[in-house]
């Protein structure tokens, strides 16, 4: 069996220098999260990340901004324009 360096037995985490998320300018609380799971083929995988959760949104328009910077030159700066329609 060939060893694949991309399939770790532990979550691969980054040292986060700064991370923010905001919905319509209101900061969202962030938390670090890691877990293991199995694919539908029962292969074990691991995940890690910095996450935020939001309650279901009322119909309307929203702006979600996510920014982060980590060691090693990794960074993210993205803006989502969301439109929630009535059910």
N, C-alpha and C positions, 0 to 999 in steps of 0.2 A: 504494500500500500504506500503510495507516494504521500509524503507530508506536505500539506499546503499551509503556508504561513498565515493565510487569511482566516483559517478556522481555529480560533483560539479556544482554550478551555475556560477562559475567564474573560469578563467584559474588558474591552480596550477602552480606557477612559483618557480624557484630555485634561490637562491642567488649565482650567478656565480662568482667564484674567478678569473678564467682565462679561456679563450677559444681562440683557434687558428685553422685556416684551411689554408692549402697551396696546390697548384697544381703545381707539378714539382718544388717545392721549392719557389714558388712565393706566398706570403701571399694573402689570399682572404679577402675582407672586410666582417665583420660579423655584423649582426643586430639582436636585439631582436624582436620577432614577436609574437603576440597573436591575436586570432580571434575566432569567433564562427561560426559554420556551422551546417547544418542539414543532418542527414543520409538519405538514400533513404526511410526510414520509417518515415521521418520528425521528428525524435528525435533530440533535440538540444544538441550539444556537444561543448566543448571549447578546444582550443589547445594553447600551448605556447612552445617556443623554441628559440634557437639561430641558425640563418640560414645564409647561404651564397648562392649566385647564380653565375652561370658561363654561359657565352655565349656558343652556340653550338661549339663543338670542331672539329677541322680538323682531318682527319684520322691520326692515330699514337698511340703511347703508352704514358700513363700518370700515375703519382702517385699522389693520393689524400690523404693527411694526415689530420686527425681531432683529436684534443686534447682538453680536457676541464676538469675542476675541480670545484666542487661546495661544499658548506657547507654540512655537514651531511655525508661526506665520499663518495659521488657520484663522479665518474670520468669516463672518456672515453678516450681511446688512440687507434685509429684504422688507418689502412692504406689500401687503395684500389689500386689495380693495374688494370688500365683500358686500354682497347684496343678499339679504335674507327675505324671501318671499313668504307671504301668508300661506298656510297649509290648505 
